[in-house]
Amino acid sequence: MEELFDDIEGFEFIYGKNVKVETDHKPLVSIFKKSLDDSPMRLQRMLRLQQYDLQVLYKKGTGLYAADTLGRAYQEIGADDSLEESLEIHMVLPISAPKLKELQEETRKDSGTEKLRHAVLNGLPERKSHLSQSIQSYWDYREDLTIHDELIFKRNKVVIPAALRNEMLKAVHQPHLE
């Protein structure tokens, strides 16, 4: 699916045509169906794709031979790509680099956020009861969950790991004029 974002200029030949996009990334289907106004910056890139008539459908990875082969092809990642990624996360999250690292580390260490991250990346099950008890509270937000730069987002808000919740609550309630 990353290929869709790589070179928007190459889309002239499909402009005005109904296009079906088959993907093995099930959460992407729901992402394309909802409003992107409150989504993280990475998802807002998809706004550029809204001028095209794309229909995104889920298809198991075993049925996507060409995409699987192309996805494994060697791709050189330029320095500009990592810079863009870095700028993007700082536009979304007004926090210091050390705090961002701490959030990423705690997200990886926390069993609840790790289970949630795994579920978001691999697609949530059809039923809430099939989810681990520790992440069932996110069921109602399953369409709004995304992963960006190792952090879990619910729309445009970061899901805070349990170990940092008290600290974050204190920080939120501190006067900003100190």
C-alpha positions as semicolon CSV with decimal commas, in nm:
position;residue;x (nm);y (nm);z (nm)
1;M;0,000;0,000;0,000
2;E;0,299;0,229;0,052
3;E;0,333;0,244;-0,325
4;L;0,014;0,453;-0,335
5;F;0,181;0,723;-0,129
6;D;0,518;0,719;-0,302
7;D;0,441;0,901;-0,625
8;I;0,104;1,073;-0,646
9;E;0,208;1,222;-0,981
10;G;0,181;0,876;-1,140
11;F;-0,196;0,864;-1,089
12;E;-0,301;1,070;-1,392
13;F;-0,394;0,757;-1,583
14;I;-0,660;0,653;-1,326
15;Y;-0,805;0,997;-1,261
16;G;-1,187;0,984;-1,283
17;K;-1,196;0,604;-1,301
18;N;-1,329;0,362;-1,041
19;V;-1,029;0,171;-0,907
20;K;-1,033;-0,129;-0,673
21;V;-0,732;-0,161;-0,445
22;E;-0,683;-0,503;-0,286
23;T;-0,481;-0,511;0,034
24;D;-0,387;-0,770;0,294
25;H;-0,379;-0,496;0,561
26;K;-0,735;-0,517;0,694
27;P;-0,729;-0,198;0,907
28;L;-0,658;0,001;0,590
29;V;-1,007;-0,079;0,459
30;S;-1,173;0,095;0,755
31;I;-0,924;0,382;0,738
32;F;-1,032;0,460;0,382
33;K;-1,399;0,456;0,484
34;K;-1,379;0,717;0,762
35;S;-1,320;1,091;0,778
36;L;-0,956;1,184;0,813
37;D;-0,999;1,522;0,984
38;D;-0,891;1,393;1,324
39;S;-0,639;1,138;1,201
40;P;-0,262;1,153;1,254
41;M;-0,057;1,338;0,993
42;R;0,052;1,016;0,827
43;L;-0,310;0,925;0,755
44;Q;-0,387;1,276;0,641
45;R;-0,155;1,208;0,348
46;M;-0,438;0,997;0,218
47;L;-0,634;1,315;0,161
48;R;-0,426;1,349;-0,153
49;L;-0,572;1,018;-0,270
50;Q;-0,933;1,129;-0,225
51;Q;-0,935;1,290;-0,568
52;Y;-0,924;0,937;-0,709
53;D;-1,212;0,691;-0,699
54;L;-1,038;0,415;-0,501
55;Q;-1,223;0,123;-0,348
56;V;-1,003;-0,055;-0,092
57;L;-1,088;-0,421;-0,034
58;Y;-0,934;-0,674;0,203
59;K;-0,771;-0,976;0,044
60;K;-0,554;-1,235;0,221
61;G;-0,183;-1,194;0,154
62;T;-0,167;-1,533;-0,014
63;G;-0,394;-1,400;-0,287
64;L;-0,183;-1,093;-0,361
65;Y;0,104;-1,246;-0,557
66;A;0,224;-0,936;-0,744
67;A;0,202;-0,707;-0,442
68;D;0,383;-0,959;-0,223
69;T;0,663;-0,993;-0,477
70;L;0,693;-0,618;-0,530
71;G;0,685;-0,556;-0,155
72;R;0,991;-0,776;-0,111
73;A;1,184;-0,604;-0,389
74;Y;1,488;-0,403;-0,285
75;Q;1,407;-0,041;-0,220
76;E;1,668;0,216;-0,131
77;I;1,552;0,444;0,148
78;G;1,679;0,796;0,108
79;A;1,779;1,034;0,384
80;D;1,481;1,254;0,297
81;D;1,241;0,972;0,391
82;S;1,362;0,953;0,751
83;L;1,366;1,332;0,780
84;E;1,005;1,352;0,658
85;E;0,905;1,080;0,906
86;S;1,076;1,268;1,189
87;L;0,919;1,601;1,098
88;E;0,581;1,435;1,071
89;I;0,582;1,289;1,421
90;H;0,694;1,621;1,571
91;M;0,410;1,799;1,395
92;V;0,166;1,552;1,549
93;L;0,321;1,531;1,895
94;P;0,433;1,851;2,067
95;I;0,677;1,670;2,300
96;S;1,053;1,662;2,347
97;A;1,270;1,397;2,182
98;P;1,357;1,231;2,518
99;K;0,987;1,210;2,614
100;L;0,907;1,064;2,270
101;K;1,175;0,797;2,320
102;E;1,040;0,721;2,667
103;L;0,687;0,684;2,526
104;Q;0,814;0,449;2,255
105;E;1,012;0,237;2,505
106;E;0,725;0,212;2,753
107;T;0,484;0,125;2,471
108;R;0,712;-0,166;2,377
109;K;0,759;-0,280;2,740
110;D;0,393;-0,256;2,846
111;S;0,213;-0,588;2,787
112;G;-0,123;-0,416;2,729
113;T;0,001;-0,173;2,465
114;E;0,211;-0,448;2,305
115;K;-0,100;-0,669;2,272
116;L;-0,296;-0,374;2,134
117;R;-0,016;-0,290;1,887
118;H;-0,010;-0,650;1,767
119;A;-0,389;-0,654;1,725
120;V;-0,389;-0,325;1,530
121;L;-0,107;-0,438;1,300
122;N;-0,260;-0,779;1,232
123;G;-0,626;-0,677;1,227
124;L;-0,862;-0,701;1,518
125;P;-1,088;-1,008;1,538
126;E;-1,453;-1,002;1,433
127;R;-1,573;-1,031;1,795
128;K;-1,476;-0,845;2,110
129;S;-1,471;-1,172;2,305
130;H;-1,180;-1,292;2,089
131;L;-0,961;-1,008;2,221
132;S;-0,742;-1,035;2,527
133;Q;-0,927;-0,904;2,835
134;S;-0,663;-0,634;2,886
135;I;-0,740;-0,464;2,553
136;Q;-1,115;-0,519;2,521
137;S;-1,173;-0,160;2,636
138;Y;-1,037;-0,046;2,296
139;W;-1,297;-0,246;2,102
140;D;-1,530;0,051;2,051
141;Y;-1,238;0,249;1,904
142;R;-1,105;-0,025;1,673
143;E;-1,174;0,183;1,361
144;D;-0,977;0,475;1,508
145;L;-0,658;0,292;1,611
146;T;-0,339;0,334;1,409
147;I;0,033;0,285;1,461
148;H;0,283;0,558;1,380
149;D;0,651;0,569;1,476
150;E;0,606;0,283;1,726
151;L;0,322;0,464;1,905
152;I;-0,046;0,369;1,909
153;F;-0,289;0,646;1,820
154;K;-0,662;0,667;1,883
155;R;-0,746;0,918;1,611
156;N;-0,491;1,193;1,678
157;K;-0,424;1,107;2,044
158;V;-0,144;0,882;2,170
159;V;-0,242;0,576;2,374
160;I;-0,033;0,615;2,690
161;P;0,120;0,299;2,842
162;A;0,009;0,220;3,198
163;A;0,350;0,303;3,351
164;L;0,331;0,663;3,226
165;R;-0,037;0,741;3,285
166;N;-0,002;0,899;3,631
167;E;0,293;1,111;3,516
168;M;0,100;1,226;3,207
169;L;-0,210;1,309;3,412
170;K;0,001;1,524;3,645
171;A;0,164;1,699;3,348
172;V;-0,174;1,771;3,188
173;H;-0,309;1,925;3,508
174;Q;-0,005;2,142;3,583
175;P;-0,047;2,514;3,522
176;H;0,116;2,610;3,192
177;L;0,243;2,945;3,324
178;E;0,493;2,805;3,578
